Amino acid sequence: MNIFLLKVRAKAYTFGICLLLLSGLACKSETSSETPKATKNGIEQIYLNNIKQSIVNLDAINTVENTNDKIDSYKKARQYFKLAEPILAYVDQNNYKSINAPNILQVHEDSPTDIKIRNPFGFQVIEELLHETPVDTNKITEIVNITSSRLKLIEQNTHINLKDYHVIWLLRNQIVRIATTGITGFDSPVLGQSLKESQFTYETLEAIIKLSEDKFTSETLYKSLLDAIEKAKTTLNADFDTFDRYAFIKNHIHPQLKLLVDAQNDWQVSFPFNLALSNELTSLFTEETLNMDFFTDYKSDTTNLANKVAFGKQLFNDKNLSKDRNMACATCHIKEKAFTDGRITFDKRQKRNTPTLTYASNQQLYFTDARVGSLEGQIVGVVNNHDEFNMSMDSIITRVKSDKHYKHDLDTLYHNKREDFNIRHAIASYIRTLNTFNSKFDNNINNLENTLTAEEKRGFNLFMGKAACATCHFPPMFNGTVPPNFTDTELEIIGVPETSENKTLDDDLGRYDIFKTKERIGAFKTPTVRNIELTAPYMHNGVYNTLEEVVSFYNEGGGVGLGFNLEHQTLPFDQLELTEDEQHAIVLFMKSLTDYTETNSNL
């Protein structure tokens, strides 16, 4: 779970604004895809009833003296909040994130002169405070009042006007949220009630579907969707540590997503635009799961894309683009090593380990310190770096145009005069093809093969549950970009040591070096664990050579668990108490995320 609410790129922000206008307050001028008044009013009534009941029970926390009674009131308030979650998270993403934020400082860095440090509030904070020894009653009262006041403000300013496609988006988002964060313990840090709370959110989806009954032309489809949800709710009656998340996603989440696509076709829904999740989503783990356009730069040009990708691949492998004509992108990002280089650092001039470029495009922030907001922007950083290409973009343009084949591609594929951007866009377009989703894990969970071992499945279930790996490495990319909206890419402070002896904290300050915000000391972007078998050595400084060492580091509780003084570590520093067998299973699962690259002709 992460702490930092980072500035979202322009395109993602625009999507968010559009979604707010479309779902919550506007849409009055549209006449197509109308949702019946009874459905719209019913959804709003469900929402308001749950918000009101959550407020009542929150306020009750401060009226009782006994801690157990406070916890009981909290659980009831949390239950109603979770019942409201599918609707709140859709119509008011920002308030949802604030009220459900982890108990860690929130850092907003818009510019060197506009840095805000805010204390968190909301349910996770209250949950932790109620279980501290001794209990700080004054602090609990303060946070309860702030949280209750925010909910009251939401209640007083609610007007929900959803079209049919909004309802489908809402349902899809929540199904994906259940699979990717709901069943992982992401937002139930002490009580561990994630499975039960996922049942609550399903109850609201069930109610919304029932309100929409008259939209179905197929009664069989209507009943199938409700039956699928009921079966999922029953399956969630399980122990958190032993729950089979692999089977749940394969046998419940994916069929629900397929039924939802059937429903939108049955309703004849027309979507006005694409969000991060595909409007035809039937699996969490395919190339079609996410809309790549959502993650591209706002100037992205998708015409003649295949030819642009081929052009970008040539540029990616061309050493003539560096000052001394001795370095290409492919020099540090080697295909056989999942586009890393197998070194601690590329050479003595570099401070950080070379990250993989596979799945790099499915995030909102780039470089390990998250200083850039697009792949095109990251390319500029490499070009201008004195220890890398050591060039200017003007010089790159000159060299590209001096090659007649490159000049032809540049002139014919791009019908504008943005030569600087066009070159970067071509390279970025190639990098965006390096997301194949064809690993052993993907093929098994998508029923394309039946080769995943019991230990690999166990490793996935531990990764997604007891070991809490997925509370930072979110599926489907298993990186720090948070589903289901994918507008935030998180950073973490985990306390990586300087050497594998784990005696001294590494001196790389990470994100701190960008804005000098002390709360960011040691903060780094959460990378993907896809293809991790090929990307050793590990961590931003290449300190560990094996995945066993990496898992052991987390099992010890990160830097604080190793004895380092890290005031703002975001990784829980309690030991995970994983057995050697459990740690081994997690390693086996991560190795099952290695893509079958020979099947991808773009690589």
N, C-alpha and C positions, 0 to 999 in steps of 0.2 A: 504494500500500500504506500502510496506516496503522498507526499506532503506538499508538493509545490504545485501551485496553479500557474502554469506558464502561459505566456502570451500566445494566442492562437494566430496562425497565419491568416492572411486576408481572406482567402477563399473559404476556409473552414468557418471563419467568423460570419461571412456572408451567408453561408448555408444556415448557420444558427439563427441569424436574424430572420431569414426567409421562413424557416420552420416556425419560429415564434409567431410571425405575422400570419402564416397560413393556418396554424393550429389553434392558437389561443384567442386572438382578438379580431382577426380580419376575415377574409374570404367572402365578404358580403357581396362583392361584385360578381362572383362566379355563380353559374347556374347549373353546371354539370356535376355529376357524381355527388348529388345531394344525399346526405344522410337524413333519414326520417327524423322529424322533430322529437318523437318519443325516444329514439336512440340517443340523440344529442342531449336532451334533458336528463335522460336516465344516467348517462355517463357523468354528467356534471353532478347529479344528485349523489351517486355512489362516491364520487370524489369528495364532495363537501361533507357528507356524513362521516367519512373516515377521518378527514382532517379535523372535524369538530371533536370526534371521540378521542383522537390522539391528543388534542389540546387538553381536554378534560382530565385525562389520565396523567399527562405531563404535570399539570398544575397540582394534581393530587400528591405528587412526590414531595412537594414542599409543605403539605398539610399534615403529614404523618411523621412520627418521631422515630419509629423503629426502622432500622436499615432494611430488614427483610420486607417490611411493608413498602418501603420506597422502591425496592427492587421489583416487587409485584406490580406496583403502579407503572414503573418503567416498562416492564414487559408488555403490559396492556397498551401503553402508549406506542411502543415500538410495533406491536402487532397492527394497530390501525394505521400507523405510518407505512408499514409494508403493504397493507391493503390499498393504500393510496399511491404507492410507488409507481406502478405502471403508467398512471395518468400524470402524476406530478413530474416524473422524470421525462415525460414526453413534452408536456406543455410548458414546463418551466425548468429547463436543465440547470441553470445556474443556482436557483434556490434549492433544487434537489441536491446538488453537489455540496452546497454549504451545510445544509442540515444533516447530511450523511457523511460529513468529512471525518477523516481520521484525526486522532488526538495529537496532532503535530502542527507546528507553526506553519502558516501559509505565507509564502513569499511571492510577491508580485513584482516583477522587474520589467517595467516598460521602457526605461531608459536610465542612464546613470543618475539622473536628477529626479526620477520618479520611481522610487522603490518603496513598497509598502510591506510591512511585516504585521500580520494579523494573527491573533490567537484564534484557534478553532473553537467552534461550538457545535451543538447538535447531539444526535443520539449516541454516536460512538464515544464522544467525550464523556457524556453522562454515564454510559455503561462502564467505562473504566474508572471514573470517579467513585461510583457506587461500590466498587470492589477493591478500592485501596484501603490500606490499613495504616493509620487510622482514617476514618471517613471524614473528609473536609466538608462539613454541612454547608458552610457559607459559600464555598465554591460551587457546590452542587446547586444551591439555590440560584446563584448568579447564572449558571449555564442553562438551567431549566427555564428561567425567566426569559433569557435571550431567545432560546429555541422556541418557546411557546409564543413569544411576541412575533417571531418571524412567521410561524404557522398562522397566527391570527391575521397578520397582514395579507398572507396568501389567500386565506378564506374570504376576506373582505374585498379582494380585488380579482375574484375569479369569474370569468365568463368564457365558457368553453363552447366553441362552435366548430365541430369536426366534420369534415367531408369523409366520404368512404375511404379514400386513400390515406387520410390521417389515421383512421381506425386500423387499417391494415399495417401501417408503419408502427403504430403504437403496439399492436399485438406482436409484430415481428421483433421490435426492439426488446420487449420484455422477455420473450422466449430466449433470445440470444443473451440477454443480461443474466437470466437464470443459469444458463450453461457456462458462461465465461467468468462471472463474478459471484453470482448468487450461491452456487454450491461449493465455493472455494473457501468460505470464511472471510472474504474480503472486507465485509463491514459488520461482522459480529466478533469483535476481538477477544472478548472474555467469555461470554455465555456460549459461544459456539452454536448458535441457533440457526445457522444458515439454511439447513435443509427444511426446518419447520417454516422459516420465513419465506422460503421459495414456495411452499405450499400456499401461504397467504396470498402471494402475488398471483399465483395460478387461479385462486378463487375470484380475483377481480377480472382476470382474462375470461374466465368462465361466464361471469356476469355480463361482460360486454358482448360476448358472442350471443348469449341468450337475448340481449336487447336488440341484436341485429338479425334475429331469426327471419324476419320478413324479407331480408335481402337475399337469402338463399333460394335459388330455384331448385336445388337438389336437397331434399330432406335427408338423404343418405349422407351427403357430405357434411351437413350441419351436425348430425348425430355423431359422425365419425370424429369430427373435431372436438366435440365435447367429451366423447369417450376417451380420446387420446389424452386430454388434459386430466381427466379423472384417473386414468391409469398412472400417469406421471405423479400425481399427488399421492397415490397409494405407494408408489415405489419410493418416494421421499421419506416414508416412515422408516428411517434407518439410522444406524449409528454413524456419526460424522466420520470417524477415523476409518471405518471399514466399508463405507458406502462405495458402490461400484459406479464411479462417474463415467468410465469408459462405456459401460453397457447403457447407462442412462442417456448419454448423448447419442449413441448409435441407435438405440431402440425407442427412444422417446423424443428427443429434441429434433433429430433429423426428420422423422415422420411428421412431427408437428409443423415443421417448416414447409414440407411438401404439401400438407393439407392446406396450409395458409395460402400457398401459391394457387392451389386448386380453388380456394374460396375467392381470391381476388379475380380469378378468371370467371368464376361463376357469377360474381357480382358485376362483371364487366368494368372493373376499375381501370381508370386511366391515370397514370402518374404524371405530374407536371414536370418533374425532374428527378434525378437520382441523388440519393444520399450515400453514405459510406457503404452501407449494406446493399447488396444487389436486390432489386425488386423481384428477382426470380430465385431468391436464395432457397436452396434445399439442403445444403450441407455447409458446415462451418469451415471445412478444410479442403477447398478447391480453389483453382485460379479464378473462378467466377464468384466466389464468396463476396469479394469487395469490389467496389467500383474504383478502378485506378484513377479515373479523372478526379475523384474527390481528393486525392493526395498530390496531384500535380500542381505545378505553378499556375497561377491564374492566367498567364499568357500562353499556356500550353496549346500546341497546334496538333490536332490528331489526324489531319488529312494526310494521305500517303504514308501512314505511320510505319508500315512494314519496311518501306524503303528508307525512312528516317532512322529506324532501328539499325538497319544494315550499315548505313552511313556512320551512325554513332559507334557501332562496334569497330569499324575501321579506325576511327579517331581514338577510341579507347585503347587500341593496341599500337598506336603510332608513337614512337620515341621522338619523332621530329617536332613534337609539340612542346618539348622541354628545351630549356636554354642551350644545354650542351648536347642535345639530341641523344641522350643516353637513358631517358626515363619516360615510360608511358604509364597510363593508369594501370595497365596490366602488369607493370613491373612490381608494384606493391600488392596488387589484387590479382592473385594467380587462380585461374579457373579450377585447377585440381585441388586447391586448398580452400574451396568455397569462397574464392576471391579474398583471401588473406595471404600472408606471406610466410607463415610458419616460424617467424622470428619473434623475439621479445620486443624489439623495435626494429624497423627496417634498417636503420644504421645508427651510428652514435650521435647523429644530429637530431634524431627524433626522440621524443620523450614518451610517446604513447604507442601502444600496440596497434597494429593495423586491423581495423574491424572488417567483418564480412560485408560484402555488398548484396548478398542474397537477402531478400525481404527488406532491404534498406528503404525501398520506396514507400512502404506501408507505415509511415510515421509522419509526424508533423515537425520534428526538429532533427538537426543533423550535426555531425561531429560529436565526440563523446561529451563535450561540455555544452552541447545544445545551443551553439551560438549562431546557427543559421537555420532558416525556415524552409528551405527547399533544396532539392538535389542540384538544381541549376545554380543556386547560391553556393553550395558546397564546392562545386567545380571551380568557381572563382577563387575560393580559399586555397585550393591546391595549386592553381596556376600562379597566384601571387606569392606563395610561400617560398622564401629564399632557400629553404632546405629541400624543396621539392621541384616544381617546374621552373620556378624563378623567372617568370615571364609576366608580361601584361597581356590583357585580352586583346589589345590592338596588335601585339606581336603575334599572338595566336592566329588572329584573322589573316594577317599577312602570310603566314606559313601555310595555312589551309588553302588560301586562294592561289598560292604559288604552285600547287599541285592541280593539274588540269582536271583530273577526275573529281577531286574534292570540290573544285570550283563549280564544276557542272552540277554536282549534287546539291551544293549550297544554293545555286541560282535556280535550279528547277524544282527542288522540293519545298523551298520556302519563298513565297511570293511577297516578300516585304524586305525592308532594308535593315532589319535588326540582326545583322550578321553576328554580333557578339552573342546575343541570346540564342540565335538559331544553332550555333555550334554547340553551345552548352545544352540546349534542348535535345539535340541529336544524341549526345553522349548519355544524358539523363534518360532518354527514351530507351536506349539499350539496357541501362541498369534496371529499368522497370520491368524488363522481361525475365529477370533472374529470380522470379517467384513461382516455382513450378508446382508446389504442393503435391509432389508425387513421391514422397518418402514412404517407407514401409508403414509407418503409423497412418499416414493419410490414406494409403491404398486399403488398409485393413478397416479403418473406421468408415470408409466409403464403400465397403463390400466388394472391392475390386480384387482382393486376395484374402487368404485366411492363413497368414503366416506369423502373426504377432504372438509371441509366447506369453504364457501366464505371468512370467516375471516382468516382461515389458508392460503388460497391462497393469500389473501391480504398481510398477514405477510411475505410470501415468496417474493412477489414483492417488498415490502418495504426493506426487508433484502438485496435483490439484486439490489436495486435502490436507492431511496431517503435516506435511513438510512445508506448506504455505508458499511454495515456489510461485504458484499462479496468482498470488496476490500482488506480485510485481511483474511477472512474465506472463502476460495475459494471452490466452488463446484467442484467435487462431495463429497469430504470428509468433506467440510466445515472446513478445517484447513488451516495452513499456507503454505502448499506445492503447488507451483504455477503451474497451468496447462498452456498449454497442454504438456509441456516437463517433468514436475515433477522432475526436478533436483535440485531445490532450495526450502528449507524450511525456511520460514522467521521468524524473531524475530521482536518484536515491543516494543517501549517504550510508555506506555499509562498512567503512573502516578497513579498506584493503591494506595489507602489510607491505613493507618494502621488499622483504625476501620471504621465501617459502618456509623459513624457520619461525615466522610469525612473531618476531620479537619487537619489531619497530614499525610504527605507522608510516605508510608511504608519504613522501613530502609533496606529491602532486595535489594541488588545492582544487583542481577541477573547475567547476562553474564559478567559484569564488573569484578567479582571475578575470572574469568578464566584467563584473560590476562591483567587486570588492565587498559583497554582502556577507558578513561573517556567518550568518545562518546557512550559507551555501558552501562552507568549507568542506571539501571532499565530496561534493555532489557530482554525480556522473549519470548520463542517460542510461536507462535500462536497455541492454542490447537483446537481440533475439537469441534464443538457444537452438533455433533451427540450424542444422548443419554443424552443430557444435563439435561433433566428433572430428571434423576436419580442420578446426580453427585454433588448435593449441598453438602457443601457450595462451593462458586465460587471464582475464581481468584487464583493466585499462593499461596496466604496466607489465603485463605478461608474466606475473609473478608465479603462477602455478602451471605445471606442465601436464597435469592429469585432471580429469573430471573428478576422480576420487578426492583429490585435494580440495577442489572447489566445493564439493558437497560437504566435506568435513568442515570447511571454513564456516559455512552457513549453519551447520549443525551445532557449532560451538557458540553461535550467537553473534557472528561478525566481529568487527573490531572491538566493541565493548566486551563481548564474550571472551576475547583474547586478552583483555586487560588494558586496552587503549582508552584514553580520555577523549570521548566524543560526545559532547553535549547534545548535539542535534542528530545523532544517528537515527535514521528512519527505519532501519531493519530492527525488528524485535530482537533484543539482545539476550533473551532467555534461551537456554539450550533447547534444541528441538527434541533431543533424546531419541534420535533415530538409531535403530540397531544397524549393525554392519550389513545385514541382509537387506534392510530397507534402503540404505544408502546405495548399495549395489544395484538394487532394482531401479532406483531413480536414474542412475547412470545408464543402465540398459535402455530405459525409455528415451532418454535424451539422444542416445545413439540411433534410435529408431526414427528420429527426425531428419536423418541424412537423406537428401534428395538423390534420386536416380538420375544423375546429370546426363548420362549418355542418351536419354530419351528427349532431351531438350536441345533442338538444333540451334537455338540462339546462343548457347553458351560458348 
